[in-house]
Amino acid sequence: MADIAVRTIAVRTIAVRTIAVRTYRSPKVPRSETI
């Protein structure tokens, strides 16, 4: 059960971070600088 919870939190965190990066930075910025 714990593994599922940790995995869910990790996936959710990555998804939120990805959306935040896409929203914060313009699409014209290369991915190499989107770290």
PDBQT receptor file of N, H, CA, C and O in Angstrom, charges set to zero:
ATOM      1  N   MET A   1       0.847  -1.209   0.000  1.00  0.00    +0.000 N 
ATOM      2  CA  MET A   1       0.000   0.000   0.000  1.00  0.00    +0.000 C 
ATOM      3  C   MET A   1       0.875   1.250   0.000  1.00  0.00    +0.000 C 
ATOM      4  O   MET A   1       0.615   2.207  -0.729  1.00  0.00    +0.000 OA
ATOM      5  N   ALA A   2       1.904   1.223   0.821  1.00  0.00    +0.000 N 
ATOM      6  H   ALA A   2       2.116   0.445   1.413  1.00  0.00    +0.000 HD
ATOM      7  CA  ALA A   2       2.766   2.407   0.940  1.00  0.00    +0.000 C 
ATOM      8  C   ALA A   2       3.434   2.720  -0.402  1.00  0.00    +0.000 C 
ATOM      9  O   ALA A   2       3.554   3.883  -0.788  1.00  0.00    +0.000 OA
ATOM     10  N   ASP A   3       3.864   1.676  -1.103  1.00  0.00    +0.000 N 
ATOM     11  H   ASP A   3       3.767   0.731  -0.790  1.00  0.00    +0.000 HD
ATOM     12  CA  ASP A   3       4.534   1.883  -2.389  1.00  0.00    +0.000 C 
ATOM     13  C   ASP A   3       3.611   2.593  -3.372  1.00  0.00    +0.000 C 
ATOM     14  O   ASP A   3       4.043   3.479  -4.110  1.00  0.00    +0.000 OA
ATOM     15  N   ILE A   4       2.335   2.202  -3.379  1.00  0.00    +0.000 N 
ATOM     16  H   ILE A   4       1.983   1.483  -2.779  1.00  0.00    +0.000 HD
ATOM     17  CA  ILE A   4       1.372   2.830  -4.291  1.00  0.00    +0.000 C 
ATOM     18  C   ILE A   4       1.209   4.304  -3.947  1.00  0.00    +0.000 C 
ATOM     19  O   ILE A   4       1.167   5.154  -4.836  1.00  0.00    +0.000 OA
ATOM     20  N   ALA A   5       1.118   4.605  -2.653  1.00  0.00    +0.000 N 
ATOM     21  H   ALA A   5       1.153   3.914  -1.931  1.00  0.00    +0.000 HD
ATOM     22  CA  ALA A   5       0.946   5.991  -2.232  1.00  0.00    +0.000 C 
ATOM     23  C   ALA A   5       2.146   6.839  -2.652  1.00  0.00    +0.000 C 
ATOM     24  O   ALA A   5       1.988   7.933  -3.194  1.00  0.00    +0.000 OA
ATOM     25  N   VAL A   6       3.340   6.321  -2.395  1.00  0.00    +0.000 N 
ATOM     26  H   VAL A   6       3.469   5.432  -1.955  1.00  0.00    +0.000 HD
ATOM     27  CA  VAL A   6       4.559   7.060  -2.753  1.00  0.00    +0.000 C 
ATOM     28  C   VAL A   6       4.622   7.265  -4.261  1.00  0.00    +0.000 C 
ATOM     29  O   VAL A   6       4.956   8.350  -4.736  1.00  0.00    +0.000 OA
ATOM     30  N   ARG A   7       4.301   6.221  -5.003  1.00  0.00    +0.000 N 
ATOM     31  H   ARG A   7       4.030   5.339  -4.617  1.00  0.00    +0.000 HD
ATOM     32  CA  ARG A   7       4.351   6.317  -6.468  1.00  0.00    +0.000 C 
ATOM     33  C   ARG A   7       3.338   7.341  -6.976  1.00  0.00    +0.000 C 
ATOM     34  O   ARG A   7       3.637   8.119  -7.882  1.00  0.00    +0.000 OA
ATOM     35  N   THR A   8       2.136   7.339  -6.390  1.00  0.00    +0.000 N 
ATOM     36  H   THR A   8       1.893   6.707  -5.654  1.00  0.00    +0.000 HD
ATOM     37  CA  THR A   8       1.104   8.294  -6.798  1.00  0.00    +0.000 C 
ATOM     38  C   THR A   8       1.559   9.724  -6.534  1.00  0.00    +0.000 C 
ATOM     39  O   THR A   8       1.406  10.600  -7.385  1.00  0.00    +0.000 OA
ATOM     40  N   ILE A   9       2.120   9.954  -5.348  1.00  0.00    +0.000 N 
ATOM     41  H   ILE A   9       2.245   9.242  -4.657  1.00  0.00    +0.000 HD
ATOM     42  CA  ILE A   9       2.601  11.296  -4.998  1.00  0.00    +0.000 C 
ATOM     43  C   ILE A   9       3.702  11.728  -5.955  1.00  0.00    +0.000 C 
ATOM     44  O   ILE A   9       3.730  12.877  -6.394  1.00  0.00    +0.000 OA
ATOM     45  N   ALA A  10       4.607  10.811  -6.280  1.00  0.00    +0.000 N 
ATOM     46  H   ALA A  10       4.583   9.877  -5.923  1.00  0.00    +0.000 HD
ATOM     47  CA  ALA A  10       5.714  11.140  -7.182  1.00  0.00    +0.000 C 
ATOM     48  C   ALA A  10       5.183  11.520  -8.555  1.00  0.00    +0.000 C 
ATOM     49  O   ALA A  10       5.598  12.533  -9.119  1.00  0.00    +0.000 OA
ATOM     50  N   VAL A  11       4.275  10.723  -9.096  1.00  0.00    +0.000 N 
ATOM     51  H   VAL A  11       3.939   9.901  -8.638  1.00  0.00    +0.000 HD
ATOM     52  CA  VAL A  11       3.708  11.008 -10.421  1.00  0.00    +0.000 C 
ATOM     53  C   VAL A  11       2.979  12.340 -10.408  1.00  0.00    +0.000 C 
ATOM     54  O   VAL A  11       3.104  13.137 -11.337  1.00  0.00    +0.000 OA
ATOM     55  N   ARG A  12       2.215  12.575  -9.346  1.00  0.00    +0.000 N 
ATOM     56  H   ARG A  12       2.113  11.927  -8.591  1.00  0.00    +0.000 HD
ATOM     57  CA  ARG A  12       1.451  13.822  -9.252  1.00  0.00    +0.000 C 
ATOM     58  C   ARG A  12       2.401  15.009  -9.180  1.00  0.00    +0.000 C 
ATOM     59  O   ARG A  12       2.161  16.037  -9.814  1.00  0.00    +0.000 OA
ATOM     60  N   THR A  13       3.486  14.872  -8.408  1.00  0.00    +0.000 N 
ATOM     61  H   THR A  13       3.681  14.037  -7.893  1.00  0.00    +0.000 HD
ATOM     62  CA  THR A  13       4.455  15.962  -8.279  1.00  0.00    +0.000 C 
ATOM     63  C   THR A  13       5.106  16.261  -9.623  1.00  0.00    +0.000 C 
ATOM     64  O   THR A  13       5.256  17.422 -10.002  1.00  0.00    +0.000 OA
ATOM     65  N   ILE A  14       5.492  15.210 -10.340  1.00  0.00    +0.000 N 
ATOM     66  H   ILE A  14       5.370  14.266 -10.032  1.00  0.00    +0.000 HD
ATOM     67  CA  ILE A  14       6.127  15.408 -11.652  1.00  0.00    +0.000 C 
ATOM     68  C   ILE A  14       5.153  16.083 -12.615  1.00  0.00    +0.000 C 
ATOM     69  O   ILE A  14       5.535  16.992 -13.352  1.00  0.00    +0.000 OA
ATOM     70  N   ALA A  15       3.906  15.643 -12.606  1.00  0.00    +0.000 N 
ATOM     71  H   ALA A  15       3.596  14.905 -12.007  1.00  0.00    +0.000 HD
ATOM     72  CA  ALA A  15       2.902  16.218 -13.500  1.00  0.00    +0.000 C 
ATOM     73  C   ALA A  15       2.706  17.701 -13.203  1.00  0.00    +0.000 C 
ATOM     74  O   ALA A  15       2.695  18.530 -14.113  1.00  0.00    +0.000 OA
ATOM     75  N   VAL A  16       2.552  18.026 -11.930  1.00  0.00    +0.000 N 
ATOM     76  H   VAL A  16       2.561  17.353 -11.190  1.00  0.00    +0.000 HD
ATOM     77  CA  VAL A  16       2.363  19.430 -11.540  1.00  0.00    +0.000 C 
ATOM     78  C   VAL A  16       3.573  20.259 -11.945  1.00  0.00    +0.000 C 
ATOM     79  O   VAL A  16       3.425  21.373 -12.447  1.00  0.00    +0.000 OA
ATOM     80  N   ARG A  17       4.766  19.723 -11.731  1.00  0.00    +0.000 N 
ATOM     81  H   ARG A  17       4.887  18.818 -11.323  1.00  0.00    +0.000 HD
ATOM     82  CA  ARG A  17       5.996  20.449 -12.066  1.00  0.00    +0.000 C 
ATOM     83  C   ARG A  17       6.073  20.678 -13.578  1.00  0.00    +0.000 C 
ATOM     84  O   ARG A  17       6.460  21.757 -14.027  1.00  0.00    +0.000 OA
ATOM     85  N   THR A  18       5.703  19.662 -14.356  1.00  0.00    +0.000 N 
ATOM     86  H   THR A  18       5.389  18.786 -13.991  1.00  0.00    +0.000 HD
ATOM     87  CA  THR A  18       5.749  19.789 -15.820  1.00  0.00    +0.000 C 
ATOM     88  C   THR A  18       4.774  20.861 -16.299  1.00  0.00    +0.000 C 
ATOM     89  O   THR A  18       5.119  21.699 -17.132  1.00  0.00    +0.000 OA
ATOM     90  N   ILE A  19       3.547  20.827 -15.760  1.00  0.00    +0.000 N 
ATOM     91  H   ILE A  19       3.267  20.146 -15.083  1.00  0.00    +0.000 HD
ATOM     92  CA  ILE A  19       2.547  21.825 -16.144  1.00  0.00    +0.000 C 
ATOM     93  C   ILE A  19       3.014  23.221 -15.745  1.00  0.00    +0.000 C 
ATOM     94  O   ILE A  19       2.856  24.178 -16.503  1.00  0.00    +0.000 OA
ATOM     95  N   ALA A  20       3.587  23.326 -14.556  1.00  0.00    +0.000 N 
ATOM     96  H   ALA A  20       3.716  22.549 -13.941  1.00  0.00    +0.000 HD
ATOM     97  CA  ALA A  20       4.062  24.628 -14.082  1.00  0.00    +0.000 C 
ATOM     98  C   ALA A  20       5.147  25.170 -15.000  1.00  0.00    +0.000 C 
ATOM     99  O   ALA A  20       5.155  26.355 -15.333  1.00  0.00    +0.000 OA
ATOM    100  N   VAL A  21       6.067  24.294 -15.409  1.00  0.00    +0.000 N 
ATOM    101  H   VAL A  21       6.061  23.331 -15.139  1.00  0.00    +0.000 HD
ATOM    102  CA  VAL A  21       7.154  24.727 -16.297  1.00  0.00    +0.000 C 
ATOM    103  C   VAL A  21       6.586  25.182 -17.633  1.00  0.00    +0.000 C 
ATOM    104  O   VAL A  21       6.990  26.218 -18.162  1.00  0.00    +0.000 OA
ATOM    105  N   ARG A  22       5.653  24.414 -18.178  1.00  0.00    +0.000 N 
ATOM    106  H   ARG A  22       5.325  23.573 -17.748  1.00  0.00    +0.000 HD
ATOM    107  CA  ARG A  22       5.055  24.773 -19.476  1.00  0.00    +0.000 C 
ATOM    108  C   ARG A  22       4.329  26.100 -19.382  1.00  0.00    +0.000 C 
ATOM    109  O   ARG A  22       4.399  26.917 -20.300  1.00  0.00    +0.000 OA
ATOM    110  N   THR A  23       3.620  26.322 -18.257  1.00  0.00    +0.000 N 
ATOM    111  H   THR A  23       3.563  25.658 -17.511  1.00  0.00    +0.000 HD
ATOM    112  CA  THR A  23       2.865  27.570 -18.100  1.00  0.00    +0.000 C 
ATOM    113  C   THR A  23       3.800  28.746 -17.864  1.00  0.00    +0.000 C 
ATOM    114  O   THR A  23       3.576  29.838 -18.387  1.00  0.00    +0.000 OA
ATOM    115  N   TYR A  24       4.855  28.522 -17.070  1.00  0.00    +0.000 N 
ATOM    116  H   TYR A  24       5.036  27.635 -16.645  1.00  0.00    +0.000 HD
ATOM    117  CA  TYR A  24       5.760  29.607 -16.695  1.00  0.00    +0.000 C 
ATOM    118  C   TYR A  24       6.632  30.042 -17.867  1.00  0.00    +0.000 C 
ATOM    119  O   TYR A  24       6.851  31.235 -18.079  1.00  0.00    +0.000 OA
ATOM    120  N   ARG A  25       7.126  29.068 -18.623  1.00  0.00    +0.000 N 
ATOM    121  H   ARG A  25       6.948  28.100 -18.451  1.00  0.00    +0.000 HD
ATOM    122  CA  ARG A  25       8.033  29.394 -19.725  1.00  0.00    +0.000 C 
ATOM    123  C   ARG A  25       7.294  29.391 -21.053  1.00  0.00    +0.000 C 
ATOM    124  O   ARG A  25       6.320  28.659 -21.228  1.00  0.00    +0.000 OA
ATOM    125  N   SER A  26       7.758  30.207 -21.982  1.00  0.00    +0.000 N 
ATOM    126  H   SER A  26       8.549  30.802 -21.840  1.00  0.00    +0.000 HD
ATOM    127  CA  SER A  26       7.134  30.254 -23.303  1.00  0.00    +0.000 C 
ATOM    128  C   SER A  26       7.514  29.010 -24.093  1.00  0.00    +0.000 C 
ATOM    129  O   SER A  26       8.604  28.471 -23.899  1.00  0.00    +0.000 OA
ATOM    130  N   PRO A  27       6.636  28.540 -24.983  1.00  0.00    +0.000 N 
ATOM    131  CA  PRO A  27       6.899  27.333 -25.779  1.00  0.00    +0.000 C 
ATOM    132  C   PRO A  27       8.136  27.478 -26.667  1.00  0.00    +0.000 C 
ATOM    133  O   PRO A  27       8.683  26.477 -27.128  1.00  0.00    +0.000 OA
ATOM    134  N   LYS A  28       8.577  28.699 -26.908  1.00  0.00    +0.000 N 
ATOM    135  H   LYS A  28       8.133  29.513 -26.533  1.00  0.00    +0.000 HD
ATOM    136  CA  LYS A  28       9.724  28.919 -27.791  1.00  0.00    +0.000 C 
ATOM    137  C   LYS A  28      11.047  28.553 -27.119  1.00  0.00    +0.000 C 
ATOM    138  O   LYS A  28      12.062  28.400 -27.798  1.00  0.00    +0.000 OA
ATOM    139  N   VAL A  29      11.044  28.411 -25.791  1.00  0.00    +0.000 N 
ATOM    140  H   VAL A  29      10.219  28.535 -25.240  1.00  0.00    +0.000 HD
ATOM    141  CA  VAL A  29      12.287  28.096 -25.080  1.00  0.00    +0.000 C 
ATOM    142  C   VAL A  29      12.643  26.624 -25.300  1.00  0.00    +0.000 C 
ATOM    143  O   VAL A  29      11.796  25.751 -25.112  1.00  0.00    +0.000 OA
ATOM    144  N   PRO A  30      13.886  26.339 -25.696  1.00  0.00    +0.000 N 
ATOM    145  CA  PRO A  30      14.301  24.951 -25.912  1.00  0.00    +0.000 C 
ATOM    146  C   PRO A  30      14.212  24.129 -24.633  1.00  0.00    +0.000 C 
ATOM    147  O   PRO A  30      14.345  24.672 -23.536  1.00  0.00    +0.000 OA
ATOM    148  N   ARG A  31      13.988  22.825 -24.765  1.00  0.00    +0.000 N 
ATOM    149  H   ARG A  31      13.881  22.384 -25.656  1.00  0.00    +0.000 HD
ATOM    150  CA  ARG A  31      13.824  21.970 -23.583  1.00  0.00    +0.000 C 
ATOM    151  C   ARG A  31      15.091  21.919 -22.738  1.00  0.00    +0.000 C 
ATOM    152  O   ARG A  31      15.025  21.681 -21.533  1.00  0.00    +0.000 OA
ATOM    153  N   SER A  32      16.229  22.140 -23.356  1.00  0.00    +0.000 N 
ATOM    154  H   SER A  32      16.283  22.334 -24.336  1.00  0.00    +0.000 HD
ATOM    155  CA  SER A  32      17.486  22.066 -22.610  1.00  0.00    +0.000 C 
ATOM    156  C   SER A  32      17.542  23.118 -21.506  1.00  0.00    +0.000 C 
ATOM    157  O   SER A  32      18.231  22.936 -20.502  1.00  0.00    +0.000 OA
ATOM    158  N   GLU A  33      16.819  24.213 -21.693  1.00  0.00    +0.000 N 
ATOM    159  H   GLU A  33      16.259  24.361 -22.508  1.00  0.00    +0.000 HD
ATOM    160  CA  GLU A  33      16.816  25.289 -20.695  1.00  0.00    +0.000 C 
ATOM    161  C   GLU A  33      15.596  25.206 -19.783  1.00  0.00    +0.000 C 
ATOM    162  O   GLU A  33      15.438  26.023 -18.876  1.00  0.00    +0.000 OA
ATOM    163  N   THR A  34      14.737  24.224 -20.022  1.00  0.00    +0.000 N 
ATOM    164  H   THR A  34      14.865  23.560 -20.759  1.00  0.00    +0.000 HD
ATOM    165  CA  THR A  34      13.484  24.119 -19.267  1.00  0.00    +0.000 C 
ATOM    166  C   THR A  34      13.649  23.319 -17.990  1.00  0.00    +0.000 C 
ATOM    167  O   THR A  34      12.664  23.034 -17.308  1.00  0.00    +0.000 OA
ATOM    168  N   ILE A  35      14.891  22.947 -17.652  1.00  0.00    +0.000 N 
ATOM    169  H   ILE A  35      15.691  23.178 -18.206  1.00  0.00    +0.000 HD
ATOM    170  CA  ILE A  35      15.125  22.141 -16.457  1.00  0.00    +0.000 C 
ATOM    171  C   ILE A  35      14.469  22.813 -15.249  1.00  0.00    +0.000 C 
ATOM    172  O   ILE A  35      14.548  22.295 -14.136  1.00  0.00    +0.000 OA
TER     173      ILE A  35
